[in-house]
Amino acid sequence: MTPRSVLNRSLLAVAGLVLLGGGLLVLFAGFDVYRRHDLVPPVGWPLTTPNDVLLGSADRARWSSQGWWWWPAVIAALVLAAVLALWWLLAQVSRRRPGSLPVGGTPPQEGVELRDHALSDAIAAEAGALPGVEHAAVHITGRPAHHRTHVRLTLTPEGAPGAALADLCEGPLRTARQSTGSPHLPTDVRLHVSHHKPHRAE
């Protein structure tokens, strides 16, 4: 899972919990659940009866006494939050993966395409079998004509970064170039070493 996926799922989880909590709060008050079931809400809990409002007259007067800048600041913060949420939504909708890659060199053969998932899985499987490599993850981004391959290699404690990088270039990446007929395959490689317990000397 990429850091972007982790961030997106975390933001979706937080937004979902906030919306769920707000919806339950409104439903409990609208259906008068607290009174019907003899439930005692916490002190200061908002929206406990159908006649309650989220921001009463006393609260509005108290916040208005903060100064002329208070409400403009609140409105500006809400507008900024809405713009950021819209930007994030549009970023998710826009395609960041090429989908299908042309095969057959330049110009590519008409009607012959390779799915980006298939190519990334093949590179990851071959890279994961290299000496000194414990795990390999590959994903492809960009447009079909200008795609970029991102490789993340997790090396064993005994693995040599230089040798692993050379094996990657001469093995999986060369195979990918030959398979697609593309002489250039822009690639970003990140090397990590797996954690291991220190050895005890007797």
C-alpha positions, -999 to +999 in steps of 0.1 A: +000+000+000+014+034-010+016+064+013-010+081-008-034+052-003-028+052+034-034+090+036-066+087+015-080+059+036-072+077+068-089+109+056-119+089+044-121+071+078-120+104+098-145+121+075-168+091+078-166+090+116-173+127+118-203+125+095-216+094+113-213+110+146-231+142+135-259+122+118-265+101+149-265+132+170-292+148+149-313+116+146-312+110+184-325+146+190-350+145+162-366+113+173-364+123+210-345+091+219-331+104+252-366+111+266-383+080+252-357+057+266-349+076+298-313+083+288-293+110+304-269+127+279-236+142+292-236+177+306-234+203+278-244+177+252-259+195+221-292+186+205-309+165+231-345+173+222-364+180+189-367+217+198-329+222+204-308+241+180-271+237+174-262+273+182-286+291+205-291+328+211-268+328+242-241+310+223-244+334+194-242+364+217-212+350+235-193+343+203-203+377+188-188+394+218-153+381+208-149+410+184-157+419+148-130+396+134-146+364+149-173+356+123-152+366+092-125+343+106-150+314+110-164+319+075-129+321+060-119+288+078-150+271+065-145+283+030-108+271+031-119+237+044-145+234+016-119+243-010-094+218+003-121+191+004-131+199-032-094+198-043-089+165-026-120+150-042-110+162-077-075+147-071-091+113-064-113+115-094-085+123-119-067+093-132-032+089-119-026+055-135-021+050-172-045+020-174-032+005-206+003+009-220+011+008-257+033-022-268+056-025-298+080+004-297+076+038-314+051+040-330+033+013-310+015-015-327-022-007-332-045-026-310-018-041-288-019-029-252-006-041-219-024-034-186-003-014-161-013-038-133+000-068-153+033-051-160+038-039-124+029-073-111+054-090-134+082-066-125+074-070-088+074-108-090+108-109-109+123-083-086+112-101-055+131-132-066+164-113-069+192-123-045+192-102-014+156-089-020+130-097+006+101-079-009+093-058-040+064-034-047+059-018-081+033+007-093+031+027-125+018+063-127+013+089-154-002+089-188+001+060-212+026+079-234+045+093-205+043+068-177+067+063-148+076+031-129+081+033-091+099+004-075+103-002-038+127-029-028+130-042+008+164-058+011+174-085+035+200-076+062+227-092+041+216-077+008+239-052-009+221-021-023+245-017-052+242-053-063+204-053-059+201-021-080+223-036-107+203-068-108+171-049-110+182-029-140+197-058-158+168-082-149+132-071-144+136-036-159+153-049-190+126-076-194+100-049-191+116-028-218+118-058-241+082-068-234+068-034-242+092-026-270+101+007-253+138+016-252+132+040-222+114+031-190+117+060-165+120+044-131+123+056-095+138+031-071+137+032-033+157+008-013+150-002+023+165-027+046+143-050+066+146-048+104+163-076+121+172-085+157+208-079+167+230-110+169+244-118+204+280-127+205+288-155+229 
